[in-house]
Structure formats: structure tokens, C-alpha cells
Amino acid sequence: MAARGEVTIASSPAAHRPQRTGNPRDPAWSPARAGTAASESAAATAANGAQARFLPDRRLHLNHGPIDLVIEAWGEEDEVRAAYAQAWEVFPGILPGLVEELPLLRRPLDATHPGVEGPTARRMVAACSPFAASEFITPMAAVAGAVADEVLAAMLRGRRLAKAYVNDGGDIALHLAPGERIRAGIVGDVRHPAIDSIATIDAESPIRGIATSGAGGRSFSLGIADAATVLARSAAEADAAATLVANAVDAGDAAVRRAPARALDPDSDLGERLVTVEVGALPRQTIAAALDRGAERARALQRAGRIIAAVLLLQGEVRVIS
């Protein structure tokens, strides 16, 4: 799923941040060995091209082809180092695993779907399956959130962290120990970056995933939302639901230009379905009607227990479902 609006995380500076140790030119370098003696350019590259480096603010950046993660954890220094090492250990295998099962992940979920094997792929299917009986959906609707969930799960195995997040292009998996909280700023239009709203998430809340979808993102949308941000119990669940809510923010208007998905990308899992290419200036009543449709869908998902909250943005207008 595409993140139309980048969701950024800001958190209080109450906990420890990771330190860097070791020689960045050492081929055995890993995030676990990073430290203050190393330069800001410390980096590691796996044999298959997956890369790890620390950003100047000491967040961990992992990249492999289309997967681009920014990770931050708080806790005792040794625990944070070990968590980062565990993230790096699992990360190089995620993209190859998804590519191996890509035909099945692009296939619509229905009674004939044979299922998948890989851990990230299984998260995708689990997040999308609740919707399969009533509408078209493929596991790709949850890919970014599932990757974030998988890496966060790897970080947490055997670790004691105060809090952590894995941000996969705006789809975010969260960990909060008791008493902790984190703030998420929602940016509705990446062309004019500004935080449109803030969500403060406490450990007592069931929210552990945030995802954003909308027209003009990395993947196609059937709707016209600038951003439809969903908060749910996991990033994969939020990702799948955000795709559907963003599709529901829709209206017929001459200012909306659409094209078949396959005409824009021959490999698209959406086939000949019309996706939004451009949204011009809309009348206020059209904006309101589109947001109302999206809000209605979000509330239905909320009543069904699929999501916890949502924020919808279209041309300066906002709907909050909380």
C-alpha cells in the first residue's frame, strides 16, 4: 500500500539512545557494533544488497530495493544495540521472501487462494483476509505494514525496550512498554510537508500500528483522498484498512482523472480497475461528500473492531474518526 502522507514520529527524549562502536570499514560491522568512535557514514551491506546505516540523529536506516525503513528504539544501551542487531539479522531475507511468493501476493484473496509460506507474507494475508469475503483485495494491500511488523517483532525477541517504532515509508509498527507514550504527526500532503494533526498513543491504548493511503502515493488508489490514516492493532491491519478507507473517499467530478491500473503498471495487482491519476480543485460540497463516504467506511470498520481510529484529509478538509 502507498503512504500518500508521510507519518513521522516524534517522542519525548526521556530514554537512552543507541551509541555507535566499531570501524565502519570492517566487513563484519553491524548495527550491534556501532558506536561513538565511528563516523556518521558507518554502514553495512549484505551480500544481496540490503543496506544498514545510522542517520545523523542515530536512528537506524535499513534499505533493500523498495523497502526503506527508519527505526528508533529506547531503553538500556545494550538492549537497544541488541534490538538493532536483531532487526538487521532478519532484514536481508524479507524482500527475497516476498519476491518468491509475489504471484500469490498479487492474487485476489478468495476461497481458491492457496495461501503463502513466508512470515511477512502470512502477516499480509492475515491482515487482508477479513475483507476478502465482501470485496476485492490482494495481500499487497498490507505489504508495508507487514514488513514493519515483522522487523519490530524481530527487534523485540528477548529484549527489554521502553519503546520502539519501525517506519516503513509512513506505515508504522509501534512498541510501548507500560507507562510509555509516543506521538505521531500526520502529514497529509508530502508536496507541502506540514503536520496536519497529532496522535498521542499511550501504552494502555491497543494501537500498535499506523498506516496512510491515498491518491498519488507509491501505490495506486481507487479514491481521491490526500491521506487516509488509520490506527489499528498492528501496522499490517492498519495498512489494509487504510487502503480500503482511502478507496472510499471518492466522488465523481470532472476534476478527477483516472486510468486503468494495468495501463500505468503492467504488473499492478489491480488489473483493469480505474485508479486515480490526478485530482484537480474540487467544489466544497464534493469534498464534503467524498469525506463523508470515507468516514462512513471507517466507522463501519471501527464498529467491526478492525480499526481503532482514522483521520481523513482532502484539499484542506479533515474528518476524524476516534
Rosetta blueprint (number, residue, H / E / L):
1 M L
2 A L
3 A L
4 R L
5 G L
6 E L
7 V E
8 T E
9 I E
10 A E
11 S L
12 S L
13 P L
14 A L
15 A L
16 H L
17 R L
18 P L
19 Q L
20 R L
21 T L
22 G L
23 N L
24 P L
25 R L
26 D L
27 P L
28 A L
29 W L
30 S L
31 P H
32 A H
33 R H
34 A L
35 G L
36 T L
37 A L
38 A L
39 S L
40 E L
41 S L
42 A L
43 A E
44 A E
45 T E
46 A L
47 A L
48 N L
49 G L
50 A L
51 Q E
52 A E
53 R E
54 F E
55 L L
56 P L
57 D L
58 R L
59 R L
60 L E
61 H E
62 L E
63 N E
64 H E
65 G L
66 P L
67 I E
68 D E
69 L E
70 V E
71 I E
72 E E
73 A E
74 W E
75 G E
76 E L
77 E H
78 D H
79 E H
80 V H
81 R H
82 A H
83 A H
84 Y H
85 A H
86 Q H
87 A H
88 W H
89 E H
90 V H
91 F H
92 P H
93 G H
94 I H
95 L H
96 P H
97 G H
98 L H
99 V H
100 E H
101 E L
102 L H
103 P H
104 L H
105 L H
106 R L
107 R L
108 P L
109 L L
110 D L
111 A L
112 T L
113 H L
114 P L
115 G L
116 V L
117 E L
118 G L
119 P H
120 T H
121 A H
122 R H
123 R H
124 M H
125 V H
126 A H
127 A H
128 C H
129 S H
130 P H
131 F H
132 A H
133 A L
134 S L
135 E L
136 F L
137 I L
138 T L
139 P H
140 M H
141 A H
142 A H
143 V H
144 A H
145 G H
146 A H
147 V H
148 A H
149 D H
150 E H
151 V H
152 L H
153 A H
154 A H
155 M H
156 L H
157 R L
158 G L
159 R L
160 R L
161 L E
162 A E
163 K E
164 A E
165 Y E
166 V E
167 N E
168 D E
169 G L
170 G L
171 D E
172 I E
173 A E
174 L E
175 H E
176 L E
177 A L
178 P L
179 G L
180 E L
181 R E
182 I E
183 R E
184 A E
185 G E
186 I E
187 V E
188 G L
189 D L
190 V L
191 R L
192 H L
193 P L
194 A L
195 I E
196 D E
197 S E
198 I E
199 A E
200 T E
201 I E
202 D E
203 A L
204 E L
205 S L
206 P L
207 I L
208 R L
209 G E
210 I E
211 A E
212 T E
213 S E
214 G L
215 A L
216 G L
217 G L
218 R L
219 S L
220 F L
221 S L
222 L L
223 G L
224 I L
225 A L
226 D L
227 A E
228 A E
229 T E
230 V E
231 L E
232 A E
233 R L
234 S L
235 A H
236 A H
237 E H
238 A H
239 D H
240 A H
241 A H
242 A H
243 T H
244 L H
245 V H
246 A H
247 N H
248 A H
249 V L
250 D L
251 A L
252 G L
253 D L
254 A L
255 A L
256 V E
257 R E
258 R E
259 A E
260 P E
261 A H
262 R H
263 A H
264 L H
265 D L
266 P L
267 D L
268 S L
269 D L
270 L L
271 G L
272 E L
273 R L
274 L E
275 V E
276 T E
277 V E
278 E E
279 V E
280 G L
281 A L
282 L L
283 P L
284 R H
285 Q H
286 T H
287 I H
288 A H
289 A H
290 A H
291 L H
292 D H
293 R H
294 G H
295 A H
296 E H
297 R H
298 A H
299 R H
300 A H
301 L H
302 Q H
303 R H
304 A L
305 G L
306 R L
307 I L
308 I L
309 A E
310 A E
311 V E
312 L E
313 L E
314 L E
315 Q L
316 G L
317 E E
318 V E
319 R E
320 V E
321 I E
322 S L
